[in-house]
């Protein structure tokens, strides 16, 4: 196949050439005059499975012929003559072992690092060990580094590296994946040196960025019938620029550095890279532009020197569209619209980006047109339905069960997925309403069983028993063997997914996502014995990390021409349109992960990979993709309310074009942006909701027969200030949905302190000697312990009672000198017979003196209403006084009210009397009758926000009234409603 040569054989394809197609064309042209079986003797080694599939599909297009042997780099380890190399130790097992070793080190030397960094350190150490194996770097080489500053940091690093030393000493007996791959490659290369294969061997598509892979490439290039075919070689870069790519510390981030490094190791010059075929780039002018833009720094002088030689900038940028959106949402929509256009036109379009959040946004946007892209990465396993379900179940071990977690599990589609879910969903809904209305925020088995007993449903009790057995009280304290935790996790998840009457796990382990989840948890279970003992918090972190490493392909059939690729797959071109998205610093290129072990200089000394290696690989992927026939560059100007920085490569292209006015560079750049702006205008049109007439300020007039006639004294304030709220609650029958997790809010504080004072007064009624500060605080603490599950809230509310206790006890003695408590939480009601209206009240406390006069008190944990507020709006106490004189409270007959007062228990305790002198009960009752008569008039509307205390006050029904579309200065729109 190849002519004899004394030098290594290295070929390349230009940037912008469809590499798999060029590879196939080169093979076909070289075998055009050979017998059919000659092609079948070729061994073609590629680096990705997608590359292998693409090459096979190109051969399948015909004509019929014998195909070459196509294998992956990782397939080399499957040869029959490698039985002496043991199978690799599973990565998860090695990680668990390292976690235990790091844990022991932190336990012995706690000052090295905090315990919370256990898993991060183990992961980072595992990555370093893999890299050392792959690059052939021993711990001795690390220890022999020239460290002039023997700091404590370096001592800590050596302590950690001591952990992994024995893995290198016994590496050939129990090799890691990287170790075995290097051993395989070293064995293959030694075999080839002794007896070179008599058939062609070609490595294609790899850049040689890893040490073991480059060893193989060097060996193949030196074979009599061996060759290396490099993707995306910049044949436009001058020799003097190639010569500058000789220092990894300065040039590692250049897209062509790996090729220069390979050629140096082969003893060749980059100019000796031969063309694999005579295929021409899609746009030679653009290749020259990209080559100059991406020159290694410093670039300004090179731009000034070589920039004037650039020609045809209009033609170079004709196929480029620049989209700079204001937000990631706009960017995703613009991409989705272009992909939709490609689908309609029959184009093959690929979105290339490392930003998985952006790809999910694009996928969601495409869903509106029923387009499912072919995403090469799939969905992360931990975000799939089984992954989320398993994580929620794992949370039961770590956290105290909350109402939120309980309902999250009960509502998950995989819960109770075996059999009829209808009754399960119905009971879940009833339980949710109960928990929202009555709590508790941390439900226990007894709470669930009490709820079930109160239900008129024979299914409720066994269903609640199932929840109690599977979900409640699963918190795990202390350290336990990882084996036990994994087994308990799998068993619990299976029982919850099955439901009360089944045991097969329902649909949890079914379909692609379920099978992948089972494979992952089974792998963890198989290797859990190497994980030692672990607590619940660390277990949930470990389990989440294990799930995050998996991915699930969408089981639905995707659109064949709409593709989503990672940056590596830019080499597997073949699309009519490439969209390079997320071109912001930190996204593309991704920011290098911080290395807690070695800095750049030490890595370079040791022969390890530099942090810029990944940037250089991304730069090559960018340069290769940007050379395609039609390209989009997209980025968002803002992300998460912060301004972004354009990708360094995009920035260079824009700056270079802007600095070439004589070659029409600024005009070419403007045309690129104009094409993108046109699509952003379409996005704006798509997002435009249109004009909808604003709602008017509602003042509905329901039929008189439907109007409320049964109100409480606390609702009269609302009827005066916000009549629409009374209409919504009593006429429409709507009430705000209580929060799922009850919080220690002002309402609960008032309820608890009211109950504390009520019981305290009742206990001391016949024994005034018990009316002490200590007794009040003890009663408060008891009530708080029974009703408030939040320790912080209990402490704060008890402190508030402590601040007012002395003031309250002193006032209590004064109140009892005047009158004796006669009723606590007494209920009363009075009617307007002519109107059929009933007014109800519940007085916190009513005292009676020796003459039979009443003293009405109401406890306020906040600020009591002033006398002026009571006179015009907040008539609670005044109406209670009117009810007391009209109809009485409970066993208390109608009597004269001598005093009505709020007892304020806020930060500044005080007594605020109701203005009975200005608003006597007789007058208040007449005003109440007039108010109700007015709201029973057929043309009287219940206006929204009639007289709110403050403009910023929020009503429970403001959204229903569409407040915001109208203003309080608008005239209420009185309308009859049926």
TILOFI-535745 format. One record per residue (C-alpha): residue in one letter; x, y, z negated. Coordinates in pm, whole numbers, plus 32768, in hexadecimal, padded with zeros to 4 digits. Example, Ala and Ser with C-alpha at 12.3 -4.5 7.8 and 13.67 -1.06 7.14 Angstrom:
residues 2
A84CE7E3E7CF4/S85577F967D36/
This chain:
residues 978
X800080008000/X811A80F07FA9/X826881228057/X839A80CA7F89/X843081EB7EC2/X853B821A7DBD/X847783207CF8/X833682FF7C32/X820083207D05/X811184367C97/X7FEF84BB7D64/X7EF185C87D1F/X7DAF865A7DA2/X7D7887D27DB9/X7C92888F7CD3/X7B30889B7D51/X7B4387497E00/X7A4E86397DA1/X7B50855B7CF8/X7A9E84077D04/X7A4184397E6F/X7BA284A57EC9/X7C2883767E0D/X7B48828B7ED3/X7B978339801B/X7D0B83167FD9/X7CEA81A57F8F/X7C1A816B80C7/X7D08822B81AA/X7E3881708121/X7D8D80218165/X7CF9807882B5/X7DF87F9D836A/X7E137E90825E/X7D4A7D4D8246/X7C0A7D5C8172/X7CA27C9F804E/X7DB67DA28024/X7CCA7E997F7D/X7C567D8E7E8D/X7DBB7D667E0D/X7DC67ECF7D96/X7DAA7EFF7C1C/X7D0D80527BDA/X7D2280D07A71/X7C4981FC7A0E/X7C1382A878C1/X7A9682BF78A1/X797681D778E3/X78BA82E8799B/X79E1830A7A88/X79DA81927AC6/X7864819B7B0D/X788882BC7BFF/X799F820D7CBF/X78D180D07CD2/X77A181917D4F/X787482317E62/X78EC80DD7ED4/X7786805C7EC9/X7720815F7FCA/X77C9808280CE/X78477FF281A3/X784D7E998107/X79AC7E388097/X7A737D917F86/X7A997E817E61/X7BCF7ECC7D96/X7BE17E5F7C2C/X7B687F897B61/X7BB47F9079EC/X7BD4808578CE/X7D0E80D8780E/X7C74802C76DF/X7C3B7EEC77AA/X7DB07EA477B2/X7D977E0B7658/X7CB07CF676D4/X7DB67C3D779B/X7DEF7ACD774E/X7F5F7AFB76FD/X7F1D7BE975D9/X7EAA7AE374E0/X7FDB7B2B7408/X7F5B7C8D73C7/X7E4D7C7C72B9/X7CFB7D1E72ED/X7CE97E7F7265/X7C637EC5710B/X7B0D7F6D712E/X7B2380E47109/X7A1580EE6FFD/X7ACC7FF06F27/X7C0C80BA6F3E/X7B5481F56EE2/X7AB981556DAF/X7C0C80D26D44/X7CA7822A6D68/X7B8A82C36CA3/X7BD781DB6B80/X7D4A82286B91/X7D0E83A06B9A/X7C17837C6A7C/X7D1A82C669AB/X7E1D83D169F5/X7D3084EA6995/X7CD784326857/X7E47840B67FC/X7EA7856C6864/X7D6B86446853/X7E2E87856892/X7E7F871869F8/X7D2387616A81/X7BBC87816A05/X7AE7864869F8/X79EA86E56AE4/X7AE886D26BFF/X7B0B85566BE2/X7A6584F76D2B/X7AEC861D6DEE/X7C4C85C16D83/X7C1684516DD5/X7B9284A76F2E/X7CAC85966F76/X7DAD849B6EF9/X7D13838C6FD5/X7D2884737103/X7E9684C070B6/X7EE583507091/X7E3D82FE71DF/X7F0584127285/X804A839671ED/X80018236726A/X7FA482B173C5/X80D4839073E8/X81C48296734A/X821E83777225/X828382C470E4/X8263834F6F82/X83E083596F73/X83E5845A7088/X82EF85306FC6/X83BF851B6E8A/X84FD85746F49/X846D86BB6FCB/X853B87F16F8C/X847D88996E71/X854389BA6DE3/X84328A196CED/X83F988EE6C07/X82AF89766B90/X81A988C96AC3/X80D688B66BFD/X81D987DA6CA9/X81F186FD6B75/X807886CA6B81/X808B86746CF2/X8193856D6CB0/X80BC84DD6B9A/X7F9F84AB6C8C/X808084216D9C/X810083256C9F/X7FA282966C9C/X7FB1822D6E08/X811A81B66E17/X80C280496DE7/X7FD3805C6F0F/X8104809E6FE9/X81D47F926F40/X80C77E8C6F80/X803F7F3270B8/X807E7E0E71A5/X7FCB7D1A70BE/X7E957DEE7085/X7EA87EFB7191/X7DC3802371B6/X7D1D80607304/X7E28815A736E/X7F3F807772F3/X7EBD7F4F73B6/X7E8F801F74F0/X7FF7809374DC/X806E7F2E749B/X7FA87EB975C9/X803C7FC676A8/X819D7F81762D/X816C7E0C7672/X80DF7E4F77CE/X81FA7F3A782A/X83027E4177B0/X825B7D2E787B/X825D7E0A79B0/X83D07E557982/X84207CE17980/X832F7C7E7A94/X828D7DA17B4C/X81367D537BDB/X81337D0A7D50/X7FEB7DC47D80/X7FA27F3B7D77/X7F5B7FCE7C1E/X7EC9812D7C13/X7E7582037AE3/X7D7F83107B4C/X7CD0842E7A98/X7DA28442795C/X7E7685707901/X7F5B84B27811/X7F02858376E4/X7F38846375EF/X808D83C775B7/X8026825E75F3/X7F6D82B47732/X8097837577B8/X8179824A7776/X809881797853/X808982857960/X8205829A7967/X821F81217986/X811D810E7A9D/X81BE822C7B5F/X830881697B63/X8271801F7BDE/X82C77FB47D41/X81587FCC7D9D/X80E680B47C88/X806082157C94/X7FC7831F7BB9/X7EB683FA7C4B/X7E83853C7B87/X7D3B85FF7B92/X7D3287757BCF/X7E9C87CC7C18/X7EDB893E7C4F/X7FA0892F7D95/X7F8F8AAB7DAD/X80668AE87C79/X81CA8B547CD4/X82F48A837C6F/X837A8B907B87/X82318B8C7AC5/X823D8A107AAE/X839A8A357A1F/X83188B0878FE/X823A89E87885/X8358894677C8/X830D89AA7661/X81DE890F75B8/X81D18A2274B3/X81A38B2675C7/X80F28A6976DE/X801F89527641/X7EDC8A117683/X7F208A3977FB/X7E41895E78D9/X7F6A88CF799B/X805788967876/X80148720785B/X807286ED79C8/X81B487B0799A/X820586E47862/X81C2859B7919/X829E85FD7A3D/X83B78663794F/X83A6850F78A4/X83B6846979FA/X84E485367A60/X842285E77B74/X83C1874A7BCA/X825187A87BDE/X828B88017D4A/X82C4868E7D8A/X8157863B7D41/X80D585B67E8C/X7F7A85F17F1D/X7EA584B77EFA/X7DD085198026/X7DBA863D8113/X7C7486AE8070/X7C5F88288052/X7BCF88E27F26/X7A70896B7F33/X7AFD8ACC7F26/X7C778AF57F4D/X7C538C697F08/X7BAC8C227DBB/X7CBA8B277D5F/X7DBE8C367D92/X7CF38D277CBF/X7CCD8C2D7BA1/X7E3B8BCB7BB4/X7EAE8D317B88/X7DA88D7F7A7D/X7E128C5679A8/X7F8A8C8B79C0/X80478C4B787D/X80788D8277A7/X80F18E8D77D1/X801A8EC37903/X8009903B793A/X814F905079FC/X80F18F217ACD/X7FA28FBD7B1F/X804C90FE7B8C/X8144903C7C5D/X80668F2F7CFC/X7F108FD37CE5/X7F33909F7E26/X7F6F8F5B7EE7/X7E168EDA7E8E/X7D2C8EF27FB6/X7BC48E998004/X7B498EE57EA5/X79E98F0A7F2F/X79FE8DA97FB9/X7AA78D297E7B/X79898DA37D9E/X78698D6E7E92/X78088C287DE9/X78298CAD7C84/X77098D327BB4/X77568DE07A6B/X76438DD67964/X76808E9F7827/X753F8E7B7761/X74E28F3D762C/X749B8DFF7564/X74D18C8B7574/X735D8C6175B5/X736E8D3D76EB/X74A68C85775C/X73FB8B337732/X72C48BA777EC/X738E8C31790D/X74478AE7792C/X73038A237917/X72638AF67A28/X738D8AC07B0D/X7387894A7ACA/X721689457B1A/X725E89F97C61/X736888F57CAF/X727287DB7C6B/X717488787D58/X727A88AC7E67/X7306874D7E49/X745887C57DCD/X752F87057CD7/X757887ED7BB4/X764A87B37A7D/X765B887E793F/X77B5886A78A1/X77ED88E97741/X7876886F75F5/X775E8928753F/X7662881974E3/X75738915744C/X755F89C77599/X752088827656/X7400882F756C/X736D898875AA/X738789557722/X72E887FD7706/X71C9888E763E/X719889A3773F/X719288A8785D/X708387E577AD/X6F8188ED780B/X6FB0887D7975/X6FBB870A791B/X712B86F0797C/X71FD860778A7/X7371863978EE/X7466851A78F1/X7532857277BC/X767784AF77AF/X769C84E97639/X753C848575D6/X74B084E57484/X757E84D97344/X750583AE727D/X74D28476713F/X73D9855771F9/X73118435728B/X71CE83C771DB/X727382957138/X73A0836670D5/X72CD8471702F/X71F983686F82/X732882B36EF7/X73BC83FA6E7A/X727784526DC7/X727282FC6D21/X73DC832E6CB9/X737E84786C17/X72A383B56B24/X73E0832B6A84/X747D84816A56/X7363856F69FE/X724085736911/X7107852E69DC/X705886706A42/X6F03869B6ADD/X6FB2871A6C14/X708E85E66C3A/X6F6A85006BEE/X6E8E85956CFE/X6FB185AD6DF1/X6FD784366DD4/X6E6383EA6DDA/X6E2F84BB6F14/X6F57842B6FD1/X6EDB83667101/X6FA782367097/X6F0A82246F3C/X6DF8811C6F26/X6E3480D87097/X6DC57F6E708A/X6C4E7F5A70B9/X6B40806370AD/X6BCD81B57042/X6A78825E7040/X6A26821E6ECF/X6B90826E6E74/X6B7F83C16F1D/X6A2B840B6E82/X6AA483B86D23/X6BE3847E6D60/X6B0F85AD6DB7/X6A3C85886C7D/X6B71855E6BA6/X6C1386906C43/X6AE6876A6BF6/X6AE586EA6A91/X6C59872D6A64/X6C3B88866AFA/X6B1A88E16A18/X6B71883168D6/X6CDA87BF68F0/X6DB287486851/X6EE387B96915/X6F9D867E68AB/X6E99856768C9/X6EC884266807/X6E1D82D66816/X6D2283336708/X6CBC846D67C8/X6C7C83A66905/X6BB982966854/X6AE38399679F/X6A94843D68ED/X6A3D82ED6989/X695482946868/X689383D568A6/X686083876A17/X672182E56A90/X67E782086B7C/X683E80976B49/X697E80C56C17/X6A0981DA6B3D/X6A7D81066A17/X6B4D80036AD9/X6BD581186BB4/X6C4181E46A85/X6CD680AB69E9/X6DA480746B25/X6E2581DA6B12/X6E7881AF69A3/X6F3C807169E6/X6FF880F26B18/X702B82676AED/X700C82E56989/X712482DA6888/X723782636971/X7347834D68F3/X7493829D68BD/X757D831367AA/X76E982B8677F/X77CB81F6686B/X775980B86915/X77F77FCA6A11/X77C480496B72/X774A7EED6BD1/X76287F0C6ADD/X75C880696B4E/X75C4800A6CBE/X74F47ED26C79/X73FE7F986BA4/X73EB80A56CB0/X739A7FAF6DC7/X729C7EF46CF1/X71EF80336C83/X71E180C16DE4/X714F7F7C6E68/X70417F756D5C/X6FDE80DF6D93/X6FD180B06F0C/X6F077F6E6EEC/X6DEE7FF06E12/X6D3B7F436CF1/X6CE07E036DA8/X6E087DBC6E91/X6F747D626E69/X70107D756FC3/X707C7EE16FC0/X6F697F6070A6/X6FFC801B71CD/X7133808E7110/X72267FA471BE/X71787FA17310/X71C480537458/X731880E074B2/X733581CB7388/X72C580C27290/X73B67FC0731B/X74D680B8730F/X7479811271A9/X74747FA17149/X75C67F6D71ED/X765480937127/X75C880326FD2/X76257EC6700B/X77897F317059/X778E7FFA6F18/X77057ED16E59/X780B7DE96EEE/X79297EC86E7B/X78917F516D39/X79667E686C67/X7A8F7F456CBE/X79DE807A6C39/X79FD80346AC5/X791880E769D1/X786A82296A2C/X77648317699F/X761D83736A47/X768984CC6ABD/X77C384446B60/X76FD83276BF9/X7607840E6CA9/X772A84DB6D30/X77D983A06DAB/X769B83146E47/X7654845C6EFD/X77B584606F87/X779982F76FFE/X7650834070AD/X76DC847D714B/X77E283AF7202/X76D682F372C6/X7602836473E9/X74C982EC7497/X747982FD7606/X731A836E765E/X724F823976BB/X718482FB77BC/X71EF830A7925/X72A18457795D/X72A1852C7A93/X73AF849A7B77/X743085EC7BF1/X742786BD7AB1/X7554866579DC/X75EE86D47894/X776086867870/X787186BB7774/X79A2877F77DF/X7A6C86437823/X797085DB7929/X79BC870C79FA/X7AB986267A9F/X799E85447B11/X791A86497BFE/X7824860D7D11/X7719870A7CB5/X76AB881F7DA1/X769689147C7E/X776489227B41/X76F189FD7A1F/X780A8A4B792B/X774B8ABD77F9/X779F8B3C769F/X78D68BF47716/X79218C9A75CA/X7A528C7B74EB/X7A138B7173E6/X79278ABA74CE/X79EA8A8E7610/X7B038A7375BB/X7AAD89E77468/X7B738A6F7344/X7C7B897372D2/X7C2488C47190/X7CFC8935706C/X7E11883D7021/X7E4E88146EAB/X7F8B874E6EE5/X807E87E26FE3/X80A08933708B/X80E6895C71FE/X8260896771DA/X826E882D7106/X8185877771F3/X826787D37312/X839B87577255/X82F1860F7202/X827685D27363/X810785F0730A/X800086A073D7/X7FD9881573AB/X7E8988B57357/X7E92896074AA/X7E8A880E755B/X7D0F88087550/X7D05896E75D0/X7DEA890D76EE/X7D0D87E57747/X7BDB88C57740/X7C9489C17818/X7CD988B3791C/X7B6F88427914/X7B0589AD7940/X7BF289E97A62/X7B8388A87B0C/X7A1088F57AE5/X7A358A667B3E/X7AC389FE7C90/X7981894F7CFA/X78BB89D57E26/X77AA8A7E7D57/X77EE8ADD7BEE/X773A8B947ADA/X77F58C3679BA/X77088C737897/X77308CFC7739/X76608DAB7631/X76C88F0375BC/X76348EC67462/X760D8D87739D/X75648D6B7249/X75528EE77234/X76CA8F0A725F/X77818F887391/X784D8E807447/X79A18E9074F0/X79B28E20765C/X7A7E8CED76AA/X7BE98D4076EC/X7BD38CA9784A/X7A9E8D6C78AC/X7B3B8EA4781B/X7C738E7478EF/X7BAA8E447A2E/X7ADE8F7F79EA/X7C0F904E7990/X7CD18FD97AC0/X7BB390297BAC/X7B78917A7B08/X7CE691CF7B3C/X7CE9918E7CB5/X7C2492B27D49/X7CE492AB7E8E/X7C6E91467ECE/X7B0391977E69/X7B2C90DC7D20/X7A3F91BD7C59/X7936919B7D67/X795A901F7D68/X7938901D7BEC/X780490FB7BFE/X776390147CFF/X77A28EEA7C1C/X76F68FA17AFE/X75D990187BDE/X75888EB37C3F/X757A8E587AD0/X74AA8F8B7A7A/X73A48F207B77/X73748DD97ABD/X73678E8F796F/X72508F6579FC/X71948E267A4E/X71CA8DB478EA/X713C8EFB786C/X700E8ED0794E/X6FE08D6C78D3/X6FEF8DDD776A/X6F088F05779E/X6DC58EA876E9/X6CF18FA177A7/X6C1490AB7714/X6B0090477626/X6A14914B7596/X6A6A9194742E/X6972911C732C/X689D921F727D/X688992447107/X6786913F70A7/X665791866FD2/X65759058700E/X640590676FB1/X63918F046F65/X621E8EB66F35/X619F8F2F6DE4/X61468DCC6D80/X62B28D606DB1/X634A8E756CE0/X63EB8E1C6B91/X63108E396A5D/X63EC8D7F6966/X652B8E3D6910/X66278E4E67F6/X66938F90674F/X67F18F6C67E2/X675B8F656943/X66B190B5691A/X680291626934/X683990AB6A7B/X66DE91036AF6/X672D92716ABC/X688C926E6B4F/X687491606C5E/X670B90F76CA6/X677B90246DCF/X68298F346CDC/X66DC8EF66C2C/X66388EB76D7E/X67478DC16DE7/X673B8D016C9F/X65C78CF56C59/X65268D0D6DAF/X66258C596E86/X668A8B6F6D6D/X67FF8BA66DA5/X69078BA96C97/X6A7F8BD16CAF/X6B3E8A8C6CC0/X6C0F8A686B87/X6D858A346BB8/X6DF488CD6BC0/X6EFD89046ABA/X6E6A89CA699D/X6F5F8AD06929/X6F898B7667D6/X6EC98CA8684C/X6E088DB56795/X6CC28CEF67A6/X6D568BBF66FA/X6E048C9B65FB/X6CB98D3D65A7/X6C098BED6585/X6D158B5E64A2/X6D328C8E63C0/X6BB68CAB63AB/X6BA28B42633A/X6CBA8B78623F/X6C098CA161A1/X6AB78BF361A8/X6B398AC460EA/X6C038B9F5FFF/X6AD08C6E5FA3/X69FB8B365F79/X6AFF8A8D5E99/X6B278BBE5DBC/X69B88C1B5DAB/X697C8B6E5C5C/X6AE18B8C5BDD/X6B668CEE5C0F/X6CA58C815B63/X6D028BC85CA4/X6CF28D0C5D69/X6E6B8D2D5D84/X6F6D8D6C5E90/X6FF98C0D5E67/X6EA58B6A5E92/X6E5C8C3A5FCB/X6FA98BE1606A/X6F828A716010/X6E298A6860AF/X6EAD8B1C61E3/X6FC98A246205/X6ED8890061EF/X6DF3898A62FB/X6F1B89DE63DB/X6FA4887C63BB/X6E5387EB641D/X6E0988CC6545/X6F4D895F65CF/X704388606664/X714B896766B5/X724D898F65A1/X72B58AE86617/X714F8B696618/X710F8AD664BE/X723E8B886434/X71E08CD764D0/X70728CC76467/X70CA8C606308/X71B88D8862F6/X709E8E6E6363/X6FC28DEB624D/X70DF8E1C6158/X70F68F8B61BA/X6F858FCE6172/X6F4D8ED46057/X6F868FC75F37/X6EB390D35FE1/X6D998FDC6022/X6D9B8F4E5EBC/X6D9290AC5E2A/X6C72910C5F0B/X6BBF8FC65EBF/X6BB190155D4D/X6B24916D5DA2/X6A1D90D55E89/X69B18FDC5D7F/X698D90F15C82/X6882917E5D68/X67D490435DE3/X67ED8EC85DE9/X68288DFD5F28/X66DB8D5D5F81/X670A8CD260DF/X68358C7261B5/X68198C44632D/X66A58C7D6309/X65C98C74643E/X64AA8D616478/X63C68DD3658F/X62B98ED265D1/X61C58EF166F1/X61158FFA67BF/X5FC28F5567EB/X5F4B904468FB/X607A8FF569D3/X60B38E8F696B/X621C8EE66915/X62E18E3D67FD/X64208ECC6768/X65028DD966AF/X66278E1165C6/X67188D5464E8/X679C8E2763CB/X68F28DD16342/X68868E2E61E4/X675B8EC96134/X676C8F3E5FC9/X66408F9F5EF1/X664290855DC5/X656890735C94/X645F914F5D3A/X6443906B5E69/X64FA91525F56/X65D790AD605F/X674290E760B7/X67A7905A620B/X6916901A6256/X69C38FAB6394/X6B328F42639E/X6C068FCF64B6/X6D638F4964FB/X6D99905F65F5/X6D4791CF65E5/X6BE0920E656E/X6B0992F36648/X6AF9945865D5/X69B894F86559/X699695AE66A7/X69B99468676D/X68B193C66691/X67C794E966C5/X67C794CE683F/X6846937968AC/X68AE927767A8/X6769924F66E6/X67AF90F96650/X679F915D64E0/X66899258651A/X65B4914E65C2/X6604905364AE/X6586915563B4/X644A91816484/X64129008648C/X644B8FF76312/X633A90FA62D8/X6251907363E5/X62628EFC63AE/X637A8EA362B9/X64928DA662D4/X64578C376283/X63CD8C1F6123/X63FA8D9260EC/X62B08E486113/X629D8F9661C8/X6349909260E9/X63D991EE60EC/X65409202616A/X661992D9608B/X675D92AF614C/X67E7920A6284/X695E920862BC/X6A76916E6382/X6B9490E262B2/X6CBF91196392/X6DDA901D635E/X6EC990A26463/X702591306437/X6F8992596384/X6E6C91CA62B0/X6D4292AD627D/X6BCC92BA6240/X6AF6935B6350/X698C939A62EB/X6873938E63E2/X67D294EA6407/X668894896362/X664995F36309/X664F96626476/X65C4951C6500/X64CD94926400/X64419335644A/X62EA93BD64AD/X6384949E65B6/X646E938E6632/X634E929A6659/X628593966722/X63B293DC67FF/X63DF92666830/X627292476895/X629D9366698C/X63D792C76A1B/X632D91776A53/X61F5921B6ADF/X62D092D36BD9/X637B91916C4A/X622A90EA6C76/X61BC91EF6D73/X61A491526ED0/X628092596F76/X638C925F6E6A/X64D291C86EE5/X65E591236E1B/X670591FF6E8D/X686991806E80/X695F92336D9B/X6864933E6D38/X692A93D56C15/X6A6B93166BD6/X6B3A93986AB4/X6C7393AD6B91/X6CA3939D6D08/X6DA092876CD5/X6CAE91AA6C13/X6C6B90636CC6/X6B168FC26CCD/X6AD28E4E6CE5/X6A068E806E21/X6ACA8F8F6ED6/X6B308E9D6FEA/X69C68E33701D/X69688FA27036/X6A8A8FD5712D/X6B1590EE705C/X6C33918E7117/X6B6D91AD7259/X6AAA92BF71A7/X6B0293BD709D/X6A54941E6F59/X6A03956D6FF8/X692994BD70FE/X67B394C970D1/X67299373706B/X667792C27189/X652C925A70F3/X64A6912971A9/X639290347160/X64078ECE7145/X63388D927143/
